[in-house]
Each structure stands twice: as structure tokens, then as C-alpha cells.
Amino acid sequence: MNTTPPTPTVAEDVGEILTALADQLADGPHYRILTEADRLALILNEVTTRHGYGINALQLDRAVRLQAPAVDWEITHGEYALIVRRAAGGAL
């Protein structure tokens, strides 16, 4: 009998990371402006905290970046948290 828990799929990991990002952005000052560099740093930090470094983390980082839209306009942390939560499939 195998007692090893099933490994989450990439889709599940992406959803969990996006939800964690949305929570992190919503917990902070909502009015702060989010930059593209901030978005990339938040994603990388969350992926490496959960999965360390390596090819799996790299693939997951790319998958999360594809789901979380790039920031090429002025947007606050609170506004972007709503966008990311929707991308994660969560309720607004």
C-alpha cells in the first residue's frame, strides 16, 4: 500500500500560488502602486518558498506568470489582487 500523498498538478500549484499572491497583495496597503518588477518578484518569491529551485520551480514560475497578467499600466495592489484572484478561479 502506497502512503505517499499525491503530488499536486501544475494547475493546482498555479491556483494556490495565485491565491497566495492575491492574499498577500490584499493584506498590504491597497493603495500602493504595483510595478511589473514587483509582480515578478512576488511570483518568484512565492514559487521558491513553496518549491525551492530547479526545473520544476522554473516551469511553475512560467506557468504562474502566464496566468497573472503583466503590469503595463498603473494599478494598485488592491486592484491587482482582484485580477489575480479571478485568474486563480476564486470568487471576488
Contacts in CASP RR format, 6 or more apart in sequence:
PFRMAT RR
TARGET T0000
AUTHOR 0000-0000-0000
METHOD contacts of the structure
MODEL  1
MNTTPPTPTVAEDVGEILTALADQLADGPHYRILTEADRLALILNEVTTR
HGYGINALQLDRAVRLQAPAVDWEITHGEYALIVRRAAGGAL
8 16 0 8 1.000
10 59 0 8 1.000
10 60 0 8 1.000
10 63 0 8 1.000
13 50 0 8 1.000
13 51 0 8 1.000
13 60 0 8 1.000
13 63 0 8 1.000
14 60 0 8 1.000
14 63 0 8 1.000
14 64 0 8 1.000
14 67 0 8 1.000
14 88 0 8 1.000
15 67 0 8 1.000
15 88 0 8 1.000
15 89 0 8 1.000
16 50 0 8 1.000
17 43 0 8 1.000
17 46 0 8 1.000
17 47 0 8 1.000
17 50 0 8 1.000
17 60 0 8 1.000
17 64 0 8 1.000
18 64 0 8 1.000
18 67 0 8 1.000
18 68 0 8 1.000
18 84 0 8 1.000
18 85 0 8 1.000
18 87 0 8 1.000
18 88 0 8 1.000
18 89 0 8 1.000
19 85 0 8 1.000
19 88 0 8 1.000
19 90 0 8 1.000
20 46 0 8 1.000
21 42 0 8 1.000
21 43 0 8 1.000
21 46 0 8 1.000
21 68 0 8 1.000
21 81 0 8 1.000
21 84 0 8 1.000
22 81 0 8 1.000
22 82 0 8 1.000
22 84 0 8 1.000
22 85 0 8 1.000
22 88 0 8 1.000
23 81 0 8 1.000
24 42 0 8 1.000
24 46 0 8 1.000
25 34 0 8 1.000
25 42 0 8 1.000
25 77 0 8 1.000
25 78 0 8 1.000
25 80 0 8 1.000
25 81 0 8 1.000
25 84 0 8 1.000
26 77 0 8 1.000
26 78 0 8 1.000
26 81 0 8 1.000
28 77 0 8 1.000
29 77 0 8 1.000
30 76 0 8 1.000
30 77 0 8 1.000
30 78 0 8 1.000
30 81 0 8 1.000
31 76 0 8 1.000
31 77 0 8 1.000
32 76 0 8 1.000
32 77 0 8 1.000
33 74 0 8 1.000
33 75 0 8 1.000
33 76 0 8 1.000
33 77 0 8 1.000
34 71 0 8 1.000
34 75 0 8 1.000
34 76 0 8 1.000
34 77 0 8 1.000
34 80 0 8 1.000
35 71 0 8 1.000
36 70 0 8 1.000
36 71 0 8 1.000
36 72 0 8 1.000
38 71 0 8 1.000
39 68 0 8 1.000
39 70 0 8 1.000
39 71 0 8 1.000
39 80 0 8 1.000
40 65 0 8 1.000
43 61 0 8 1.000
43 64 0 8 1.000
43 65 0 8 1.000
43 68 0 8 1.000
44 61 0 8 1.000
46 64 0 8 1.000
47 57 0 8 1.000
47 60 0 8 1.000
47 61 0 8 1.000
47 64 0 8 1.000
48 57 0 8 1.000
51 57 0 8 1.000
51 60 0 8 1.000
67 87 0 8 1.000
67 88 0 8 1.000
68 83 0 8 1.000
68 84 0 8 1.000
68 87 0 8 1.000
69 83 0 8 1.000
69 87 0 8 1.000
71 80 0 8 1.000
75 83 0 8 1.000
82 92 0 8 1.000
85 91 0 8 1.000
85 92 0 8 1.000
86 92 0 8 1.000
END
